[in-house]
Amino acid sequence: MSITTGDFRAKITASTLLEKKQRQEIITCLTAYDYPSARLVDEAGIDIVLVGDSLAQVMLGYENTLPVTMREMLHHTRAVRRGVKRAFLVADMPFASYHLSQRESLRNAARFIKEAGAEAVKIEGGEKRAHLVERMVEAEIPVVGHIGLTPQSVHAMGGYKVQGKTLQAIEQLMHDALALERAGACLVVLEGIPREVAAMITRELEVPTIGIGAGPECDGQVLVFHDLLGLTFAPPAKFVRRYADVGAVIGNALLAFKDDVKSGGYPSDAESYHLPKETLAALEAIAERKHAVPV
Ligand code: KIV
């Protein structure tokens, strides 16, 4: 058993995240979808790794997050689990895995914990999911809420639009956030809402809020790994800050490889395996005998 010491490498849990909010220490969160991205994010000291259903778009090339399945989410979560040692590992429940029956929703949530090693599941929706959150928490499944612009409701919302812009919508968002907290959610993601509204909710909640397109007053910030690194193909949303253009780095490396292969510059002799000297000599002797002209 290891004892949590509060140092940089100490394991992050739901309780340490709550303590961070109480100490007003900003929480960092990034998505990861496979073993290398998980290792890079974890080793950078990011607090929360989220296996987001955004993988449907950035990893699998779907138009939205709706088609990704339980099987695919579990597969990616397992890979991420192998790469994460310190961060709190959250897995997104995919569309329709928690919308149909309570029994099925609980079973699906439990699979993320039991079969894939997630430490919490994230579900979208506020007040209307509060009862389900309560049941999950009762079943020892930590839950992260997600309100505001909830991508799984893209059709119901009529597109990806900033939410919470009217007084009525603001009141509903506040109800949603409080209902999730009362139901036992350990974190609440606020996506695509005005910063003033996110600030109000953050002040009102005891549990940490994690913002994405929700301004700087949230208790923490999350971005999609591929957005931050410039690995996406569509123009990024307003809130995305690109910290690197890894897409261009990869593109240039691929072109250089193609040119080297075509010009015979790759592989070089130094990049080739060689026979031991004696075997080579024997092989040459055989070849010489074969080609010797009989007299
Ligand atoms: O799927 C995802 O990546 C998310 C984050 C954007 C919060 O839900």
Boltz pocket constraint, residues with backbone or C-beta under 6 A from the ligand:
constraints:
  - pocket:
      binder: B
      contacts: [[A, 31], [A, 50], [A, 51], [A, 52], [A, 53], [A, 54], [A, 55], [A, 92], [A, 189], [A, 191], [A, 212], [A, 222], [A, 223], [A, 224]]
      max_distance: 6.0
